[in-house]
């Protein structure tokens, strides 16, 4: 496969800036592509947290300070670079470089995202800064790979404001939807602030009549190819139920829409090598998993009993994740079954308060940590017996794939990437990797949990199920070539 020049632009990138799976995917895919021999350069805002994070930042030798005009405003940015570290923090010889867009006026703020009025301007600048930096380096990407609404203006910007520059004559754009629920919708007045009044005819005219501009929709209109993060999700978002208002445009562009399941980095998530868990283990020797279960329960001040299953949850506690199914289900199970439930997460107050109520009501069976702790996330994956993801929709999901690797059996709704990565277990044949339910109803979730608890009572069958999951491979070495094939198809001249 030919070497490709790829400019990957993202609002998040692990380990520098992360609120969700986007950061992990951008980093994991970039590492894979660089190892496979491609020229990968990443573009990310230089947020305050990165500046204060102690990273070895070097001012770019090729890119001086650059002024960019947006309507009546002018902003100055420069570029600092740093290599993308491996999951263990080391720097590989062939590590891709991150180009950090340093514009304090827009990015020197407490968080990655804000509720400030200039939020659209912050990410419009990221897109233009990526293009301007490539110009100064005289580096012509074969592909701009863009991620979510924050980079949605780049295809249009490249085709209009920078159409004069032959450096980009052969450049193609790929727009990846990580979660269609976040679209970057702003008042139409933002066009004047962004200096895009002359580009109105290239935007969705129905949106303009309604007085709004949709960044993600703009990217979907103008990108050469569209991807999303699982095969099932690519089908779902073409329907009114899951398309969040964009199903029409996605149906019209279905010929360039591709579903590619995210990879995961087994350098970071692997029970054989994980330094964040107290006991390492393999599929052939699961004694360490039992020891991790004991240590995990002790950390929540809960009693250990090898015969009692532990159900783990690590999640943002939001509407999307389906936790409003639980109030009908979990109290019944906790009353009738000897079961432990451990929760790590934060989000909507109603969900946090509900899990706290469970903890207060069954203090010997339930543990909760409100917030996020990466070490604890690893320990729950290693120490739990089952992992619950009852999502309303799930573009891909990563935790169910981590769970499989750690021998922690997923119980998931059959949607999006969950359907693509978890195979229903059949006790008769011994095939499958987890338990799935279809309808978004408490009764359906309850049935899946009852099925899982029933198999738990058969140790030999459960052991087979655990080993099935641990044998799955969702590494970037398996998923990355699908992106390579897409890039090659886009950049190969017809005939």
C-alpha positions, 0 to 999 in steps of 0.5 A, a space after each residue: 500500500 502506498 504511503 499517504 500524507 495525512 493531516 488529522 485535525 481534532 479537538 481532542 487527542 490523548 493524552 493531551 486533551 480528553 473528554 471521551 473516546 474521540 481522544 483515544 481514537 485519534 491517538 490510536 489511529 495516528 500511531 498505527 498509520 505512522 507505524 504503517 509508513 504513512 506521513 501523519 501530522 496531527 493538529 490540536 488546539 494548545 489548550 491551557 491544560 496542555 501548556 501547563 501539563 509539562 509537555 516538551 513543546 518546541 516552537 515550529 521552525 517552519 511556521 512563524 506567527 500568523 495573522 488570520 482575519 475573521 470578519 472584523 477581528 484578527 487573531 494571531 497564532 503560532 505552532 508548537 510541536 511535540 511527539 505523540 507519546 505511546 500509551 506507556 508515555 515513551 516516545 517511539 522513534 517513528 512517533 507522529 508529531 502533534 502541531 499545537 495551535 497556540 492562540 491564547 486569545 481563544 484557547 487559554 481557558 480553563 476547559 477544552 470546551 466552553 459556553 462562551 459566545 466565541 465557541 464557533 470561532 475557536 474551532 473555525 480557527 483550528 481548521 484554518 490554522 491547520 490549512 495555513 500551517 500546511 501552506 507554510 510547511 509546503 506540505 500537501 496532505 493527500 487527506 485531511 482527516 477531520 473529526 466531529 463538528 469542531 472541524 466541520 468547516 474545513 472542507 468548505 474552507 479548503 474549497 472556497 477560501 483556499 481554492 486558489 492554492 494549487 498545493 491542495 489541488 489533489 487533497 481530499 477530505 474525510 469527515 468522521 462522525 464520532 457522535 451525531 448527537 453533537 453537531 455544532 449548531 449556531 445562530 446564523 449571525 456567526 457567518 459574519 463573525 467568521 468571514 463566511 458571508 460570501 459562502 452562504 450559497 454553499 451552506 444548507 439553505 433550509 438551515 439559513 432560512 431557520 436562522 442557524 448554521 450547522 458545522 457538522 452538516 456543513 462538513 457532511 455536505 462538502 467532505 469527499 468521504 464520510 466515516 463513522 465509528 461502526 458499521 451498524 451506526 452507519 446504517 442507524 444514522 440514515 434513519 430518523 430515529 438515530 440521524 438527529 435530523 441529518 438522516 436525509 443528507 446521509 441517505 443522499 450521500 450513502 455512497 461515500 458513507 463508511 462504517 469502520 469500527 474503532 480500534 483499541 490500543 492493547 498497549 494500554 488495555 491488556 491484563 497481561 501488561 497493565 501496570 494500573 491493576 494490582 494483579 496481571 493475568 492471561 486467558 490461560 491463568 485467570 487467578 489474577 482476575 480473582 485477585 483483582 476482584 478481591 482488591 477491587 471490592 476491598 477498595 469499595 469496602 465491600 466483602 469479597 466472595 468468589 461466588 458472588 458476581 460483580 457488575 461494573 459500570 464505567 461511563 458518562 452518566 448521561 441520557 444517551 447511556 440508557 441508565 434511565 432503564 435501571 430504576 425498575 431493574 436494579 432494585 429488584 435484582 439487588 433485593 433478590 440476588 447476591 450481587 455487587 454493583 460498582 459504578 464509576 462515572 459522573 454526569 447528569 444529576 438525576 443519574 448520579 443521585 440515583 446511584 448514590 441512592 442505590 449505595 445508601 440503600 444497599 451499602 453492602 452490595 453497591 459502591 460508587 465513585 462520582 467522577 472519573 479516575 483512570 486507574 479505577 477504570 482499569 481496576 473495574 475492568 479487571 476486577 468485575 465479572 460483568 460490564 453493563 452498557 444499556 445505551 440508547 445509542 452507541 456510535 462505537 463504544 470502547 469499554 465493551 471492547 476493553 471488557 472483552 479483553 479483560 474477561 469481563 462479560 459485556 451486557 449491552 443493548 444491540 445498537 451501533 458499535 455494541 452490536 458490531 463487537 459483542 456476539 450473543 452467547 449461546 449456551 448450547 454451542 458455547 459460541 459468543 462473547 456477551 449478552 444483548 437485548 434489543 428493545 430500549 425497555 426495562 423488561 428487555 434489560 432485565 431479561 439480559 441480566 437474568 440470562 447472564 446471572 443464569 450462566 454465571 451459575 454454571 462455572 464451566 460455561 462461564 469460563 468458556 464465555 470469558 475465554 471467547 471474549 479474551 480471544 477477540 481482536 479489535 486492535 488498530 492492526 486489524 481496524 487501521 487497514 480499513 482506513 488505509 484502504 479508504 485513503 488509497 481509494 480516495 487518492 488514486 486517480 480513476 483508471 
